[in-house]
Amino acid sequence: MPNTYFERTVDFTRLLFECPRIEQAHQQWLQALDAIPDPILLHDSDGRILRVNQAYAEKAGASYDALIGAPYWHFFPQQAGPLPECQAIADGADYRSRELHLGSGESYQLFAYAVRDPEGDQRFGFNLFRDITDEVRHRQQRQEQEAFFTTLAETARDAVVVMDPEGKVAYWNRAAVQVFGYSSEEVLGRPLHPLIVAPHYQGKYEAGLGRFAETGDGPVVGETLELEARHKDGTVFLVELSVSAVQFEGGWHALGILRDITLRKTRERRLTRTTEYLRALIQAHSALVTATEEGQLFQDVCQALADAREYPLVWVGMARKEAGHPVEVVGSAGSRTDYLETIVVTWGSREQTGQGPTGRAIREGKPQMTRNIATDPSFTPWREPARERGFASSIALPLQIDGEAIGALNVYATEPEAFDDEEQSLLAGLAKDLARGLEALRTQKERDESQTALQEALVDTVEAIARLVDKRDPYTAGHQKRVAELSQAIGRKLGLPEDRVKGLYLAGLIHDLGKISIPAEILSRPGTLSPKEFELIKDHARAGYDIIRDIAFPWPVADAVLQHHERLDGSGYPDGLSGDEILLEGQILAVADVVEAVCSHRPYRPAFGIEAALEVIEKGRGIQFGPDIVDACLALFREDGFLWGDAEARLAP
């Protein structure tokens, strides 16, 4: 509708036609029209202009005298005849309105009024043109923005949900349909919280709704949270929620982006479990290397495995060749070792107590899995005490020497189907190494040879952990392996004993182990990290140290991992060590780490190449990096032609 002064002008025009001889009023009318900034004209039923205001004349680009009597569509050069609204007035309508969009890019709102001459019974058209060019442009921009938002939201893989000030669903994208199970028709206009919020959160959300509607603020606004949500079928699952407040049409709306993180959390739990499991294996292998007598060997291996939270009981039983074929417990660890005091286990084929997993593993020389203790008939003699202690599954692995099973390693878990193929394989390998360690203790002649094999098994386990870190950070896959190879080559170039070089190599393989505790999206982010995120990255040296510090390596592996970002001038982290406070192994890792990182691709920058990497350590020689170490590294590349992947073959003594 037109502004009030337009309406009054129309009323005054009608009055003039009722009193056409009032000259003073006529002049006032003309002055009033010229004072209005929008184009105005009065025309007869044939479309001939009777009066225009100054704004119309300016827009038409003609003088007042030239316009009087001419067709009013001078103002609209693309028009060949009367506008439909004006023709409707001539035909008897009292009012018409619409938008006009000119070829020049201008837009107007046309208001067409009918005015009647009471003496001549003739109808006239009174037309007002309000310039709405900016309004149309802004409206188009807003429509384009809304279309852009809709396109983004509809192609997003995360659920995008908008809640209006009343707490009702105003927008629901395709991904929200997949995540929550409701179609948009089912949710639009309905209260949001009862649909998707887990029951125990309902009260908190409802309490905060009033505050949000009034201020656009609340405890979740601007935050990213992990919480439980509810599916249409009632299933409760984990989501990551980010909420922003948007003021729209005078009210606060909540824009929520929700990501189903059930799979991610499952993977993280699995990763945590695997990390602890591999750590236990390293400790177990370390025990194999350092043990000096059988009792210590069995106990240390059991304790290492029991430290993994899934294992409430680990025990080793030896097959005794006596009447009744008893299995003697020679080592055990865990929170439920009292179980062993309540049971009898044998390995003979005729006794019922020999039909369980331990007896069959010894008798058949193959791993035996009990996937569900509650239903496996072979576990009947021990089911009740196992159930009382929460055991749900177990695995028994034979210990063999010279092809003969002499005992079994037994591991119990609190959930059914707890041992997947990878864990079975790793445990089977550990059982073989345990038997090898036992054989080495029993045969002094073969001890040195067996110890070398056990150390190689320890290296294999450390390499498995290195590969696990690579899976977490695909952009730096192989980084630890290459740092280990270069560190080994530098150590040999410096003339270090081969045993010390081996420890240096192991430290290089897991120097970034602590990155396993950093969210994958931060490790692989291509953009610049925030200060808080960078501090989290810097924590990886201490996090890696904390994982392996209790492992009895025969080399200073844990300290080297902790110190690989320290610098001679004290500018490094995490402890700001300087000079001789930093282990030689830590100093070597620092140089190898920098060289490999600079010459390799990263998500936030391209690879700079080996010469750029060597220039970095040259510049820091004697300041951040040990001079002898830098010189050895430079000689490897510039004189010896060092190549990654070829280090052991070319540089081995």
C-alpha positions as CSV (number, residue, x, y, z in Angstrom):
1,M,0.0,0.0,0.0
2,P,1.2,3.6,-0.6
3,N,2.3,6.0,2.1
4,T,-0.2,8.1,3.9
5,Y,0.7,11.3,2.0
6,F,-0.1,9.4,-1.3
7,E,-3.6,8.6,0.0
8,R,-4.2,12.1,1.1
9,T,-3.1,13.4,-2.3
10,V,-5.6,11.1,-4.0
11,D,-8.3,12.3,-1.6
12,F,-7.4,15.9,-2.3
13,T,-7.4,15.2,-6.1
14,R,-10.9,13.7,-5.8
15,L,-12.0,16.9,-4.0
16,L,-10.6,19.1,-6.7
17,F,-12.7,17.3,-9.3
18,E,-15.7,17.8,-7.1
19,C,-14.8,21.5,-6.9
20,P,-12.9,22.2,-10.1
21,R,-13.3,25.9,-10.0
22,I,-11.3,26.5,-6.8
23,E,-8.1,28.0,-8.3
24,Q,-6.3,28.4,-5.0
25,A,-6.9,24.7,-4.2
26,H,-5.7,23.8,-7.6
27,Q,-2.4,25.6,-7.1
28,Q,-2.0,24.0,-3.7
29,W,-2.5,20.7,-5.3
30,L,0.2,21.3,-7.9
31,Q,2.6,22.4,-5.2
32,A,1.8,19.3,-3.1
33,L,2.5,17.0,-6.1
34,D,5.9,18.7,-6.7
35,A,6.9,18.2,-3.1
36,I,6.5,14.5,-3.4
37,P,9.8,12.8,-4.4
38,D,8.1,9.9,-6.2
39,P,6.8,10.3,-9.8
40,I,3.0,11.1,-9.9
41,L,0.7,11.6,-12.9
42,L,-2.9,12.2,-13.7
43,H,-4.2,10.9,-17.0
44,D,-7.6,10.6,-18.8
45,S,-9.3,7.4,-19.9
46,D,-7.3,7.5,-23.2
47,G,-4.0,7.6,-21.3
48,R,-3.3,11.2,-22.1
49,I,-1.4,13.1,-19.4
50,L,-3.3,15.8,-17.6
51,R,-0.9,16.6,-14.8
52,V,2.5,15.4,-13.6
53,N,4.7,16.4,-10.8
54,Q,8.3,17.5,-11.1
55,A,9.7,14.0,-10.2
56,Y,7.8,12.4,-13.1
57,A,9.1,15.0,-15.6
58,E,12.6,14.4,-14.4
59,K,12.3,10.6,-14.8
60,A,10.6,11.0,-18.2
61,G,13.4,13.3,-19.3
62,A,10.9,15.9,-20.7
63,S,9.5,19.3,-19.8
64,Y,6.2,19.7,-18.1
65,D,4.7,21.3,-21.2
66,A,5.9,18.5,-23.5
67,L,4.3,15.9,-21.3
68,I,0.8,17.4,-21.0
69,G,-1.4,15.7,-23.5
70,A,1.1,13.0,-24.4
71,P,0.6,9.3,-23.6
72,Y,1.7,8.6,-20.0
73,W,3.9,5.6,-21.1
74,H,6.6,8.0,-22.1
75,F,7.9,7.0,-18.6
76,F,8.1,3.3,-19.8
77,P,9.9,3.3,-23.2
78,Q,9.4,-0.5,-23.6
79,Q,5.6,0.0,-23.4
80,A,3.7,0.3,-26.7
81,G,0.4,1.1,-25.0
82,P,-1.4,1.6,-21.7
83,L,-0.3,-0.4,-18.6
84,P,-2.8,-3.1,-17.7
85,E,-3.4,-1.5,-14.3
86,C,-4.2,1.9,-15.9
87,Q,-6.4,0.2,-18.5
88,A,-8.3,-1.5,-15.7
89,I,-8.9,1.9,-14.0
90,A,-10.3,3.2,-17.3
91,D,-12.5,0.2,-17.6
92,G,-14.1,0.7,-14.2
93,A,-11.7,-0.5,-11.5
94,D,-11.0,1.7,-8.5
95,Y,-7.5,0.5,-7.5
96,R,-4.7,-1.6,-8.8
97,S,-1.1,-2.2,-7.7
98,R,1.9,-4.2,-8.9
99,E,5.7,-4.0,-9.3
100,L,7.3,-2.7,-12.5
101,H,10.8,-3.8,-13.5
102,L,12.3,-1.6,-16.2
103,G,14.9,-2.5,-18.7
104,S,17.2,0.1,-17.1
105,G,17.4,-2.0,-13.9
106,E,15.1,0.2,-12.0
107,S,12.0,-1.1,-10.2
108,Y,8.8,0.7,-9.1
109,Q,5.7,-0.1,-7.1
110,L,2.8,1.3,-9.2
111,F,-0.4,2.4,-7.3
112,A,-3.2,3.2,-9.8
113,Y,-6.3,5.0,-8.4
114,A,-9.6,6.0,-10.1
115,V,-10.7,9.6,-9.8
116,R,-14.1,10.7,-11.3
117,D,-15.2,14.1,-12.7
118,P,-18.7,14.4,-11.2
119,E,-19.8,17.0,-13.9
120,G,-18.6,15.2,-16.9
121,D,-19.0,11.7,-15.5
122,Q,-15.5,10.9,-16.7
123,R,-12.9,8.6,-15.0
124,F,-9.3,9.6,-14.6
125,G,-6.3,7.7,-13.5
126,F,-4.1,8.9,-10.7
127,N,-0.8,6.9,-10.7
128,L,1.9,6.9,-8.1
129,F,5.3,5.3,-8.7
130,R,7.4,4.4,-5.6
131,D,11.0,3.7,-6.3
132,I,11.7,0.2,-4.9
133,T,15.0,-0.5,-6.8
134,D,17.0,-1.0,-3.7
135,E,14.3,-3.1,-2.0
136,V,14.2,-5.4,-5.0
137,R,18.0,-5.6,-5.2
138,H,18.2,-6.5,-1.5
139,R,15.3,-8.9,-1.9
140,Q,17.1,-10.6,-4.8
141,Q,20.3,-10.7,-2.8
142,R,18.5,-12.3,0.1
143,Q,16.9,-14.8,-2.1
144,E,20.2,-15.7,-3.7
145,Q,21.7,-16.0,-0.2
146,E,18.8,-18.2,0.9
147,A,19.2,-20.3,-2.2
148,F,23.0,-20.6,-1.6
149,F,22.4,-21.6,2.0
150,T,19.8,-24.1,0.9
151,T,22.1,-25.6,-1.7
152,L,24.9,-25.9,0.9
153,A,22.6,-27.3,3.5
154,E,21.0,-29.8,1.2
155,T,24.3,-31.1,0.0
156,A,25.9,-31.1,3.4
157,R,26.6,-34.5,5.0
158,D,25.8,-33.2,8.4
159,A,22.3,-32.5,9.7
160,V,21.4,-28.8,9.4
161,V,18.4,-27.8,11.6
162,V,16.9,-24.4,12.2
163,M,14.8,-23.7,15.3
164,D,12.5,-20.7,15.5
165,P,12.0,-18.5,18.6
166,E,9.1,-20.7,19.7
167,G,11.3,-23.8,19.7
168,K,9.8,-25.2,16.5
169,V,11.5,-26.7,13.5
170,A,11.9,-24.1,10.7
171,Y,14.3,-25.9,8.5
172,W,15.4,-29.6,8.2
173,N,17.9,-30.7,5.5
174,R,18.3,-34.0,3.7
175,A,21.0,-35.2,6.0
176,A,18.8,-34.6,9.0
177,V,16.3,-37.0,7.5
178,Q,19.1,-39.6,7.3
179,V,20.5,-38.9,10.8
180,F,17.2,-38.7,12.7
181,G,14.8,-40.7,10.6
182,Y,12.1,-38.0,10.3
183,S,11.0,-36.5,6.9
184,S,10.9,-32.7,6.7
185,E,7.1,-33.0,6.5
186,E,7.0,-34.8,9.8
187,V,9.0,-32.2,11.7
188,L,8.4,-28.7,10.2
189,G,6.4,-26.5,12.6
190,R,6.7,-29.1,15.5
191,P,8.7,-28.5,18.7
192,L,12.3,-29.6,18.1
193,H,13.4,-30.8,21.5
194,P,10.9,-33.6,22.1
195,L,11.8,-35.0,18.6
196,I,15.6,-35.4,18.8
197,V,16.8,-34.6,22.3
198,A,17.6,-37.6,24.5
199,P,15.1,-37.8,27.4
200,H,17.6,-36.9,30.2
201,Y,18.5,-33.6,28.4
202,Q,14.9,-32.5,27.9
203,G,14.6,-30.4,31.1
204,K,17.8,-28.5,30.4
205,Y,16.8,-27.7,26.9
206,E,13.4,-26.5,27.8
207,A,14.7,-24.4,30.6
208,G,17.1,-22.6,28.3
209,L,14.6,-22.0,25.5
210,G,13.0,-18.9,27.0
211,R,16.4,-17.2,27.6
212,F,17.5,-18.0,24.0
213,A,14.3,-16.6,22.5
214,E,14.8,-13.4,24.4
215,T,18.6,-12.8,24.1
216,G,19.9,-15.3,21.5
217,D,22.3,-16.6,24.2
218,G,22.6,-19.9,26.0
219,P,25.1,-22.4,27.3
220,V,25.3,-24.2,24.0
221,V,25.4,-21.2,21.7
222,G,28.9,-20.8,20.0
223,E,30.1,-24.1,21.4
224,T,30.8,-27.6,19.9
225,L,29.5,-30.3,22.2
226,E,29.2,-34.1,22.2
227,L,25.9,-35.4,23.5
228,E,23.3,-38.0,23.1
229,A,20.4,-37.5,20.6
230,R,17.3,-39.6,19.8
231,H,16.3,-41.2,16.5
232,K,12.7,-41.6,15.4
233,D,12.8,-45.3,16.3
234,G,13.8,-44.3,19.9
235,T,17.5,-45.3,19.5
236,V,19.9,-43.0,21.5
237,F,23.1,-42.2,19.7
238,L,26.0,-39.8,19.9
239,V,26.2,-36.5,18.0
240,E,28.5,-33.6,17.7
241,L,26.5,-30.4,18.0
242,S,27.4,-26.8,17.0
243,V,24.9,-24.1,17.6
244,S,24.8,-20.5,16.3
245,A,22.3,-17.8,17.0
246,V,20.8,-15.9,14.0
247,Q,18.4,-13.0,14.3
248,F,15.8,-13.2,11.6
249,E,12.5,-11.3,11.1
250,G,12.8,-9.9,14.6
251,G,13.4,-13.1,16.5
252,W,16.3,-15.3,17.5
253,H,16.7,-18.6,15.5
254,A,19.0,-21.4,16.4
255,L,21.1,-22.9,13.6
256,G,22.3,-26.3,14.6
257,I,24.8,-28.5,12.7
258,L,24.7,-32.1,14.0
259,R,27.0,-34.9,13.0
260,D,26.4,-38.5,13.9
261,I,29.7,-39.5,15.6
262,T,28.7,-43.0,16.6
263,L,31.1,-44.6,14.1
264,R,33.9,-42.2,15.0
265,K,33.5,-42.9,18.7
266,T,33.5,-46.6,18.0
267,R,36.7,-46.2,16.1
268,E,38.2,-44.1,18.8
269,R,37.3,-46.6,21.4
270,R,38.8,-49.3,19.2
271,L,41.9,-47.3,18.6
272,T,42.3,-46.7,22.4
273,R,41.8,-50.4,23.0
274,T,44.4,-51.3,20.3
275,T,46.8,-48.7,21.6
276,E,46.7,-50.2,25.1
277,Y,46.8,-53.6,23.7
278,L,50.0,-52.9,21.7
279,R,51.5,-51.2,24.7
280,A,50.9,-54.4,26.6
281,L,52.5,-56.4,23.9
282,I,55.6,-54.2,24.0
283,Q,55.8,-54.6,27.7
284,A,55.4,-58.4,27.3
285,H,58.2,-58.5,24.7
286,S,60.4,-56.4,26.9
287,A,59.9,-58.9,29.7
288,L,60.9,-61.6,27.3
289,V,64.2,-59.8,26.5
290,T,65.1,-59.0,30.2
291,A,63.8,-62.1,32.1
292,T,66.4,-64.2,33.8
293,E,64.3,-67.0,35.2
294,E,61.0,-68.7,34.3
295,G,58.8,-67.5,37.2
296,Q,59.7,-63.9,36.4
297,L,59.1,-64.4,32.7
298,F,55.6,-65.8,33.2
299,Q,54.6,-63.3,35.7
300,D,55.9,-60.3,33.8
301,V,54.1,-61.4,30.6
302,C,50.8,-62.0,32.4
303,Q,51.0,-58.6,34.1
304,A,51.8,-56.8,30.9
305,L,48.7,-58.3,29.2
306,A,46.5,-57.7,32.2
307,D,47.3,-54.0,32.1
308,A,45.1,-53.9,29.0
309,R,41.7,-53.0,30.5
310,E,39.8,-55.7,28.6
311,Y,41.7,-58.5,30.4
312,P,40.6,-59.1,34.0
313,L,42.6,-62.4,34.1
314,V,45.7,-63.7,32.3
315,W,47.4,-66.9,33.3
316,V,50.0,-69.3,32.1
317,G,49.5,-73.0,32.8
318,M,52.2,-75.7,32.2
319,A,51.2,-79.3,31.3
320,R,52.5,-81.7,33.9
321,K,53.1,-85.3,32.8
322,E,51.7,-86.9,35.9
323,A,48.6,-88.9,36.8
324,G,45.5,-87.0,35.9
325,H,47.4,-84.7,33.5
326,P,47.2,-81.6,35.7
327,V,47.8,-78.0,34.3
328,E,49.8,-76.1,36.9
329,V,49.4,-72.3,37.2
330,V,52.9,-70.8,36.9
331,G,52.0,-67.1,36.4
332,S,48.9,-65.0,36.7
333,A,47.8,-61.4,36.8
334,G,44.6,-59.3,36.7
335,S,41.8,-58.3,39.0
336,R,40.2,-61.8,39.1
337,T,43.0,-64.1,39.9
338,D,41.0,-65.7,42.7
339,Y,39.1,-67.6,39.9
340,L,42.1,-69.9,39.6
341,E,41.7,-71.0,43.2
342,T,38.2,-72.3,42.4
343,I,38.8,-74.4,39.3
344,V,40.7,-77.5,38.2
345,V,42.1,-77.7,34.7
346,T,43.7,-80.7,33.1
347,W,44.9,-81.5,29.6
348,G,44.1,-85.2,29.2
349,S,41.6,-86.3,26.6
350,R,39.6,-88.6,29.0
351,E,38.9,-86.1,31.8
352,Q,36.0,-83.7,31.6
353,T,38.3,-81.0,33.0
354,G,40.5,-81.6,30.0
355,Q,37.9,-80.7,27.4
356,G,38.1,-77.0,28.0
357,P,40.0,-74.5,25.9
358,T,43.3,-74.8,27.9
359,G,43.3,-78.6,27.6
360,R,42.5,-78.7,23.9
361,A,45.1,-76.0,23.2
362,I,47.8,-78.1,24.8
363,R,46.6,-81.4,23.4
364,E,46.0,-80.2,19.8
365,G,48.7,-77.5,19.6
366,K,46.2,-74.9,18.2
367,P,44.6,-71.7,19.7
368,Q,41.2,-72.3,21.2
369,M,38.6,-69.6,21.3
370,T,35.6,-69.5,23.6
371,R,33.4,-66.9,22.0
372,N,30.7,-66.9,24.6
373,I,31.4,-68.6,28.0
374,A,27.6,-68.5,28.9
375,T,26.7,-70.8,25.9
376,D,29.8,-72.8,25.0
377,P,29.1,-76.4,26.3
378,S,32.9,-77.1,26.6
379,F,33.1,-74.5,29.3
380,T,30.4,-76.1,31.5
381,P,32.8,-77.2,34.4
382,W,34.0,-73.6,34.9
383,R,30.9,-71.6,33.8
384,E,29.5,-70.6,37.2
385,P,32.7,-69.2,38.8
386,A,33.5,-67.5,35.4
387,R,30.0,-65.9,35.3
388,E,30.4,-64.7,38.9
389,R,33.6,-62.8,37.9
390,G,32.1,-61.3,34.7
391,F,34.1,-63.4,32.3
392,A,32.3,-63.6,28.9
393,S,35.0,-65.0,26.5
394,S,38.5,-66.4,26.5
395,I,41.3,-67.6,24.3
396,A,43.9,-70.3,25.1
397,L,47.2,-70.3,23.1
398,P,49.6,-73.2,23.1
399,L,53.2,-72.8,24.2
400,Q,55.3,-75.1,22.0
401,I,58.9,-76.1,22.1
402,D,60.3,-78.3,19.4
403,G,56.8,-78.9,18.1
404,E,55.4,-80.1,21.4
405,A,52.9,-78.1,23.4
406,I,54.2,-77.8,27.0
407,G,51.6,-75.3,28.3
408,A,49.1,-72.6,27.4
409,L,48.7,-68.8,27.7
410,N,45.1,-68.0,28.7
411,V,43.4,-64.6,28.4
412,Y,39.9,-63.7,29.6
413,A,37.7,-60.8,28.6
414,T,34.4,-59.3,30.0
415,E,32.6,-59.2,26.7
416,P,31.6,-61.9,24.2
417,E,33.5,-62.1,20.9
418,A,36.2,-60.0,22.4
419,F,39.1,-61.3,20.3
420,D,39.1,-60.4,16.6
421,D,41.3,-61.8,14.0
422,E,44.1,-59.2,14.5
423,E,44.2,-59.8,18.3
424,Q,44.2,-63.5,17.9
425,S,47.2,-63.2,15.5
426,L,49.1,-60.9,17.8
427,L,48.5,-63.1,20.8
428,A,49.5,-66.2,18.9
429,G,52.7,-64.4,18.0
430,L,53.3,-63.5,21.6
431,A,52.7,-67.1,22.7
432,K,55.3,-68.3,20.3
433,D,57.8,-65.7,21.5
434,L,57.0,-66.6,25.1
435,A,57.8,-70.2,24.3
436,R,61.0,-69.1,22.6
437,G,61.9,-67.1,25.7
438,L,61.2,-70.1,27.9
439,E,63.4,-72.2,25.7
440,A,66.2,-69.7,25.8
441,L,66.1,-69.7,29.5
442,R,66.3,-73.4,29.5
443,T,69.0,-73.7,26.9
444,Q,71.9,-71.3,27.7
445,K,73.7,-72.2,24.5
446,E,70.9,-70.7,22.4
447,R,70.2,-67.7,24.7
448,D,72.1,-65.1,22.7
449,E,70.5,-66.2,19.4
450,S,67.1,-66.3,20.9
451,Q,67.5,-62.9,22.6
452,T,68.3,-61.4,19.1
453,A,65.1,-62.9,17.8
454,L,63.1,-61.6,20.7
455,Q,64.6,-58.1,20.1
456,E,63.5,-58.4,16.5
457,A,60.0,-59.3,17.7
458,L,60.1,-56.2,19.8
459,V,61.0,-54.2,16.8
460,D,58.1,-55.7,14.9
461,T,55.7,-54.7,17.6
462,V,57.1,-51.2,17.7
463,E,56.7,-51.0,13.9
464,A,53.0,-52.1,14.3
465,I,52.5,-49.1,16.6
466,A,54.2,-46.8,14.1
467,R,51.8,-48.0,11.4
468,L,48.9,-47.3,13.8
469,V,50.0,-43.6,14.1
470,D,50.3,-43.4,10.4
471,K,46.7,-44.5,10.0
472,R,45.7,-41.6,12.3
473,D,47.6,-39.0,10.2
474,P,47.6,-40.1,6.6
475,Y,49.3,-36.9,5.4
476,T,52.4,-37.9,7.3
477,A,52.2,-41.6,6.6
478,G,55.7,-43.1,6.6
479,H,57.2,-40.0,8.5
480,Q,58.2,-42.0,11.5
481,K,59.8,-44.8,9.4
482,R,61.8,-42.3,7.4
483,V,62.9,-40.4,10.6
484,A,64.0,-43.8,12.1
485,E,66.0,-44.7,8.9
486,L,67.8,-41.3,8.8
487,S,68.4,-41.3,12.6
488,Q,70.0,-44.8,12.3
489,A,72.2,-43.6,9.4
490,I,73.3,-40.5,11.4
491,G,74.1,-42.7,14.4
492,R,76.3,-45.0,12.3
493,K,77.9,-42.0,10.6
494,L,78.8,-40.7,14.1
495,G,80.3,-44.1,15.0
496,L,77.8,-45.2,17.6
497,P,77.8,-48.9,18.7
498,E,75.3,-50.9,16.7
499,D,73.3,-51.8,19.8
500,R,72.8,-48.1,20.5
501,V,71.9,-47.5,16.9
502,K,69.2,-50.1,17.2
503,G,67.7,-48.3,20.1
504,L,67.9,-45.0,18.2
505,Y,66.0,-46.7,15.3
506,L,63.2,-47.9,17.6
507,A,62.9,-44.4,19.1
508,G,62.5,-42.9,15.6
509,L,59.8,-45.5,14.7
510,I,57.5,-44.2,17.6
511,H,58.8,-40.7,18.2
512,D,55.3,-39.3,17.2
513,L,53.3,-42.0,19.1
514,G,51.8,-39.3,21.2
515,K,49.9,-38.0,18.2
516,I,47.5,-40.9,18.7
517,S,45.8,-38.8,21.4
518,I,45.2,-35.8,19.1
519,P,41.9,-35.6,17.1
520,A,42.4,-36.7,13.5
521,E,40.7,-33.6,12.2
522,I,43.4,-31.4,13.8
523,L,46.2,-33.6,12.4
524,S,44.9,-33.5,8.8
525,R,43.6,-29.9,8.8
526,P,45.0,-27.9,5.8
527,G,44.5,-24.5,7.4
528,T,46.3,-22.7,10.2
529,L,45.9,-24.1,13.7
530,S,44.6,-22.0,16.5
531,P,47.0,-21.4,19.5
532,K,45.0,-23.8,21.6
533,E,45.2,-26.5,18.8
534,F,48.9,-25.9,18.4
535,E,49.4,-26.4,22.2
536,L,47.6,-29.7,21.8
537,I,49.9,-30.7,19.0
538,K,52.9,-29.8,21.2
539,D,51.7,-32.1,23.9
540,H,52.4,-35.2,21.7
541,A,56.0,-35.5,22.8
542,R,55.0,-35.9,26.5
543,A,52.0,-38.0,25.6
544,G,54.2,-40.5,23.7
545,Y,56.6,-40.6,26.6
546,D,53.7,-41.3,29.0
547,I,52.7,-44.3,26.9
548,I,56.1,-46.0,26.9
549,R,57.9,-44.7,30.0
550,D,57.2,-47.8,32.1
551,I,58.5,-50.2,29.4
552,A,61.8,-51.7,30.2
553,F,63.6,-51.0,26.9
554,P,67.3,-51.8,27.0
555,W,67.8,-48.3,25.4
556,P,66.7,-44.8,26.4
557,V,63.7,-44.9,23.9
558,A,61.2,-43.1,26.1
559,D,63.5,-40.2,26.9
560,A,64.5,-39.8,23.2
561,V,60.8,-39.6,22.3
562,L,60.2,-37.0,25.0
563,Q,63.1,-34.8,23.8
564,H,62.9,-34.9,20.0
565,H,61.5,-31.3,19.9
566,E,64.1,-29.9,22.4
567,R,66.7,-27.5,21.0
568,L,70.3,-26.7,22.1
569,D,69.5,-23.1,22.8
570,G,66.5,-24.0,25.1
571,S,63.9,-22.9,22.6
572,G,62.3,-26.3,22.2
573,Y,59.6,-28.1,24.1
574,P,58.2,-29.7,26.3
575,D,60.8,-28.9,29.0
576,G,62.9,-26.2,27.4
577,L,66.1,-28.3,27.9
578,S,69.4,-27.0,26.5
579,G,72.9,-28.2,25.7
580,D,74.0,-31.5,27.3
581,E,70.7,-31.8,29.1
582,I,69.4,-33.3,25.9
583,L,70.3,-36.9,25.2
584,L,72.4,-37.6,22.1
585,E,69.5,-39.7,20.8
586,G,67.1,-36.8,21.3
587,Q,69.4,-34.5,19.4
588,I,69.7,-36.9,16.5
589,L,65.9,-37.4,16.3
590,A,65.5,-33.6,16.3
591,V,67.7,-33.2,13.2
592,A,66.2,-36.2,11.4
593,D,62.6,-35.1,12.2
594,V,63.2,-31.6,10.8
595,V,64.9,-32.8,7.6
596,E,62.1,-35.3,6.8
597,A,59.3,-32.8,7.7
598,V,60.7,-29.9,5.6
599,C,61.2,-32.0,2.5
600,S,57.9,-33.8,2.6
601,H,54.4,-32.7,1.7
602,R,52.0,-31.5,4.5
603,P,48.3,-30.6,4.2
604,Y,49.0,-27.0,5.0
605,R,52.0,-26.6,2.5
606,P,53.8,-28.3,-0.4
607,A,57.1,-30.2,0.0
608,F,60.1,-27.9,0.0
609,G,62.6,-30.5,-1.1
610,I,65.8,-31.9,0.5
611,E,68.1,-28.9,-0.2
612,A,65.7,-26.6,1.6
613,A,65.6,-29.1,4.5
614,L,69.4,-29.2,4.6
615,E,69.6,-25.4,4.6
616,V,67.3,-25.3,7.7
617,I,69.7,-27.5,9.8
618,E,72.7,-25.7,8.4
619,K,71.3,-22.4,9.6
620,G,70.6,-23.9,13.0
621,R,74.0,-25.7,13.3
622,G,75.4,-25.0,16.8
623,I,72.4,-23.0,17.8
624,Q,69.5,-25.4,17.8
625,F,71.2,-28.5,16.5
626,G,74.4,-30.3,17.5
627,P,77.2,-29.4,15.0
628,D,78.5,-33.0,14.7
629,I,75.0,-34.3,14.0
630,V,74.3,-31.6,11.4
631,D,77.7,-32.4,9.7
632,A,76.9,-36.1,9.6
633,C,73.5,-35.5,8.1
634,L,74.8,-33.2,5.5
635,A,77.5,-35.7,4.5
636,L,75.0,-38.5,4.2
637,F,73.0,-36.6,1.6
638,R,75.7,-34.6,-0.2
639,E,78.5,-37.2,-0.2
640,D,77.1,-40.6,0.4
641,G,73.9,-40.2,-1.6
642,F,71.6,-41.3,1.2
643,L,68.2,-42.5,0.1
644,W,65.2,-43.4,2.3
645,G,64.3,-47.1,2.2
646,D,67.9,-48.0,1.3
647,A,69.6,-47.0,4.5
648,E,70.1,-50.5,6.1
649,A,71.3,-52.1,2.9
650,R,73.8,-49.4,2.1
651,L,75.0,-48.4,5.5
652,A,75.0,-51.6,7.4
653,P,78.4,-52.5,8.9
